Amino acid sequence: MLHDNVTLETDLEHLCNTCEVLIPAIPSDNYPELAQAIQHVINPGHFIIHATKGFIQSNANPDTQSHRPLTVSEYFEQFTTVRRIGMIAGPNLSHEIHQGLPAGAVIGSRFNEVITIGKELFSSDRFQVFGSNDLLAIELAGILKNYIAIGAGITEGLKLGSNARSLYITRALAEIIYIANRLGVSSTSFLGLAGVGDLMTTCQSPLSRNFTVGYRIAKGENIESIIQDSIETIEGFKTLKLIHNEWRYTSRIPIAQVLHEILFDQKDPKSLVDVFMKATGENDVEFAL
């Protein structure tokens, strides 16, 4: 059932011609098709605030010849004329928001007018919205936490306890910040709603798709059956594959590497424990603000 103030529209051209602000919330795999469908009707006057926490695999960037997967904002900037782009991210389990429970998010954009209009559209007495000009960091925080949540689900499925899960999450945070730093992004936004906030929720809630995947894997289910059962996209699978392809030769992302082996090479889920229990780093905090 749709709310009274929601209108169903299937004509994308009509939608773009009548709406100034577009809010795509679709699986990352669907963006190439969406961009192709609307690129002739959207223009620099449009605002885009997306809600997708996933990479888009693209051909080499014509400017850099890089094959690095793109975020949604990078994809739109490369293949459309829209520049006022943002992302809404944070600990936003849709089931709880639908129930009217208190929640919050951050809108990342290089353009303050995108943040302003996003706050106007999303803010309510039950939903608090903050802003950040570090769009790429907000996107990467939302994307990278996906595979971390899978590992958190494994710790729950193995009944390792709260202490172990907190240890795992802390080491995992350092790992995804390392990846972000490699991509030229600062650590600061990872300590806000898009990073730590989203991690706290998705690494402990059975409402989290990625967490549930990890839990089911720890209980002995295989990936094929999990994918067949899921009616929603599990972005963590794709994130792990892309990270593995891009950084498989570095020793600084052991959690991503072992999770890739658990998911795609049938390695024992218990091997995750060895990774965060045998870490050789001497420093507790391995990144600087």
Steps between C-alpha positions, in 0.01 A plus 500: 500500500632842401458801726242755385773750411694249287434473126625208295679614183657263247579757230857611580495777240184649649648464848816689407303771322275563799738449796798715591633258762555133417560248782607163355511217754571198283765224490837620371484259205199689362665842468650457152153418367345792691763749382454391140123531528500855638819659369316672215241661732699596810710815500721711729186646656411172669598391849579133569511364855557127486475239775703214352787349699678318222770531234436510127746306287597717206736495206823695532458866590585689178699760698704271726471159332413367846281194527407577862130443565301821516264635762155609385594869499814429296295299254240776450773762462674289236195400297246783546500880515372513860748645747293584809516151645480373856449186704289434807666246729506378856342241731169484316328162531188550290281286726567723800451820301169366371396446863571865576789426737758780548787497250749726329714527190762713331478649153837524332551738209756747372212742446341664803173548312471121466541460876247778565231358275570149631445616857174664397377181335608243759496674839214440741438477873601130475784530249802726553719594204857628509723621218852437370692636204715186482279311256750231401574415864127470576453268203803285581401467866157373400641261242787352696301429815302242300767233506587582861139424595529157338794422727308628803221259414755219493617590851139482616439169325811355661381624843828680569342752735474879520866557586620319190254682278613839633862401443415391147308819418781720631765323291265504202451876533876548476501283187233691312660830597824368350315431174344847508840660561638311201225663296595846626220536755545628855403300808276762660168410337548136597445601862157644425162354410608360163789311657489410869126568519418262217750242626341494846160423350583263217752301704248400765151503355320199347321759285829558319524295179878472509508406870239231439704361211803459725291336768357248254844420359631433851209259548607299197287635214659555162505820301285368216206420727531833680492692173200301378311569823572873504248735343734796553846572366791401725751771412765348728558212256580734214707731721721211609557385142596848382730563796666162443560581134640844578711435812560126518878545512509715813536358850314792659147370442505155665132506595388561142735230378383231742133588451548464125647154559214405735231614259644396167760229576309310773757577768395420858318802655706445815804623309367854549587470870867441420514824304391734778656298783844477340531859379863609522447875529635655819285812492138503605409790269675465166352801328521873566224757472 
